[in-house]
Amino acid sequence: MAFELACQNPSASRVAPGAVALAPFMIRGEAASDAAAREDLLDDAFGPARFLKTCQRLRDGSAAAAGLALVATDGAGALIGTLRLWPILAGGREALLLGPLAVAAEKRSLGVGGALIRESLARAADCGHRALLLVGDAPYYERFGFERRFTERLTMPGPVERARFLGLELVEGALSGARGRVIRAAAPAIDLPRAA
Ligand SMILES: CC(C)(COP(=O)(O)OP(=O)(O)OC[C@H]1O[C@@H](n2cnc3c(N)ncnc32)[C@H](O)[C@@H]1OP(=O)(O)O)[C@@H](O)C(=O)NCCC(=O)NCCS
């Protein structure tokens, strides 16, 4: 499956072994041991209503795209930020759903959120992904290149505020003409052995 294979060996690792140091915080790939702290952070940022969001319908039962679950940690190693990207089909086009993004309340406005987004976009491009969608505050996400025009003919699997439904092309034209429903990317096809 393109998503998996493309991301197992990112073509360009900017800082070995995959961590990006940005004092006073660091961004790295999420580890299994980060899950509890990540969920606590998301609970603090969004509350239990986070599971009711339309975007969650595109994450339920899925794993984040390979290599595209990131965390930010502070100088003591505590998890202070989380961002994950998810494989979707946007009107039939392979794309990624960005979010949820959250930064610990006491660590906001230090550039952590922006660094998580920029690193995720760079890694997604390295992995061969072509486009991203999100539902979020346009005044925040526009600075990273997300635009409303890419989603005008797309529909989500539930209610969203159209003004908050944004897209970004990593490859020019990747969302050009995209029309129709946004759905979870299909599970990887498995080649079963032929019956003897
Ligand atoms: C949104 C969030 C991830 C930003 O993280 P951060 O680390 O503070 O972001 P950065 O430091 O890169 O950027 C901070 C800047 O973005 C601005 N900003 C933050 N949230 C914003 C929003 N919703 N709309 C517009 N601007 C916003 C801040 O005012 C600040 O502006 P400044 O640089 O002029 O001071 C963080 O505020 C957060 O976790 N919020 C709660 C969860 C949430 O809303 N997630 C996003 C879902 S849309």
The ligand as an SDF file (V2000), in Angstrom:
LIG
                    3D

 48 50  0  0  0  0  0  0  0  0999 V2000
   -3.9510   25.9510   18.3160 C   0  0  0  0  0  0  0  0  0  0  0  0
   -2.7100   25.5040   19.0800 C   0  0  0  0  0  0  0  0  0  0  0  0
   -2.3370   24.0800   18.6730 C   0  0  0  0  0  0  0  0  0  0  0  0
   -1.5560   26.4510   18.7160 C   0  0  0  0  0  0  0  0  0  0  0  0
   -0.3800   25.9820   19.3470 O   0  0  0  0  0  0  0  0  0  0  0  0
    0.8250   26.9840   19.6850 P   0  0  0  0  0  0  0  0  0  0  0  0
    1.9930   26.1630   20.0480 O   0  0  0  0  0  0  0  0  0  0  0  0
    0.3600   27.9920   20.6570 O   0  0  0  0  0  0  0  0  0  0  0  0
    1.0230   27.6730   18.2630 O   0  0  0  0  0  0  0  0  0  0  0  0
    2.2130   28.6060   17.7960 P   0  0  0  0  0  0  0  0  0  0  0  0
    3.0640   28.9770   18.9590 O   0  0  0  0  0  0  0  0  0  0  0  0
    2.8470   27.9940   16.6240 O   0  0  0  0  0  0  0  0  0  0  0  0
    1.4160   29.8710   17.2780 O   0  0  0  0  0  0  0  0  0  0  0  0
    0.8580   30.7390   18.2020 C   0  0  0  0  0  0  0  0  0  0  0  0
    0.1530   31.8530   17.4550 C   0  0  0  0  0  0  0  0  0  0  0  0
   -1.0330   31.3220   16.8520 O   0  0  0  0  0  0  0  0  0  0  0  0
   -2.1260   32.0710   17.3140 C   0  0  0  0  0  0  0  0  0  0  0  0
   -3.2690   31.1870   17.4290 N   0  0  0  0  0  0  0  0  0  0  0  0
   -3.4220   30.1440   18.2530 C   0  0  0  0  0  0  0  0  0  0  0  0
   -4.6260   29.5950   18.0720 N   0  0  0  0  0  0  0  0  0  0  0  0
   -5.2260   30.3130   17.1040 C   0  0  0  0  0  0  0  0  0  0  0  0
   -6.4890   30.2290   16.4980 C   0  0  0  0  0  0  0  0  0  0  0  0
   -7.3570   29.2910   16.8430 N   0  0  0  0  0  0  0  0  0  0  0  0
   -6.7680   31.1230   15.5240 N   0  0  0  0  0  0  0  0  0  0  0  0
   -5.8970   32.0830   15.1800 C   0  0  0  0  0  0  0  0  0  0  0  0
   -4.6690   32.2040   15.7310 N   0  0  0  0  0  0  0  0  0  0  0  0
   -4.3610   31.3310   16.6870 C   0  0  0  0  0  0  0  0  0  0  0  0
   -1.7010   32.6290   18.6580 C   0  0  0  0  0  0  0  0  0  0  0  0
   -2.4220   33.7610   18.9960 O   0  0  0  0  0  0  0  0  0  0  0  0
   -0.2490   32.9550   18.4000 C   0  0  0  0  0  0  0  0  0  0  0  0
   -0.1610   34.1540   17.7060 O   0  0  0  0  0  0  0  0  0  0  0  0
    1.1690   35.0640   17.8470 P   0  0  0  0  0  0  0  0  0  0  0  0
    2.2910   34.2590   17.2760 O   0  0  0  0  0  0  0  0  0  0  0  0
    0.8370   36.2670   17.0350 O   0  0  0  0  0  0  0  0  0  0  0  0
    1.3240   35.3080   19.3010 O   0  0  0  0  0  0  0  0  0  0  0  0
   -2.9160   25.5890   20.6260 C   0  0  0  0  0  0  0  0  0  0  0  0
   -3.3860   26.8840   20.9280 O   0  0  0  0  0  0  0  0  0  0  0  0
   -3.9000   24.5680   21.1550 C   0  0  0  0  0  0  0  0  0  0  0  0
   -3.5140   23.4550   21.4770 O   0  0  0  0  0  0  0  0  0  0  0  0
   -5.1750   24.9550   21.2640 N   0  0  0  0  0  0  0  0  0  0  0  0
   -6.2010   24.0530   21.7730 C   0  0  0  0  0  0  0  0  0  0  0  0
   -6.5150   22.9400   20.7830 C   0  0  0  0  0  0  0  0  0  0  0  0
   -6.8620   23.4880   19.4200 C   0  0  0  0  0  0  0  0  0  0  0  0
   -7.5980   24.4520   19.2750 O   0  0  0  0  0  0  0  0  0  0  0  0
   -6.2760   22.8220   18.3950 N   0  0  0  0  0  0  0  0  0  0  0  0
   -6.4320   23.2380   17.0250 C   0  0  0  0  0  0  0  0  0  0  0  0
   -7.7320   22.8030   16.4920 C   0  0  0  0  0  0  0  0  0  0  0  0
   -8.2830   23.9180   15.2090 S   0  0  0  0  0  0  0  0  0  0  0  0
  1  2  1  0
  2  3  1  0
  2  4  1  0
  2 36  1  0
  4  5  1  0
  5  6  1  0
  6  7  2  0
  6  8  1  0
  6  9  1  0
  9 10  1  0
 10 11  2  0
 10 12  1  0
 10 13  1  0
 13 14  1  0
 14 15  1  0
 15 16  1  0
 15 30  1  0
 16 17  1  0
 17 18  1  0
 17 28  1  0
 18 19  1  0
 18 27  1  0
 19 20  2  0
 20 21  1  0
 21 22  1  0
 21 27  2  0
 22 23  1  0
 22 24  2  0
 24 25  1  0
 25 26  2  0
 26 27  1  0
 28 29  1  0
 28 30  1  0
 30 31  1  0
 31 32  1  0
 32 33  2  0
 32 34  1  0
 32 35  1  0
 36 37  1  0
 36 38  1  0
 38 39  2  0
 38 40  1  0
 40 41  1  0
 41 42  1  0
 42 43  1  0
 43 44  2  0
 43 45  1  0
 45 46  1  0
 46 47  1  0
 47 48  1  0
M  END
$$$$
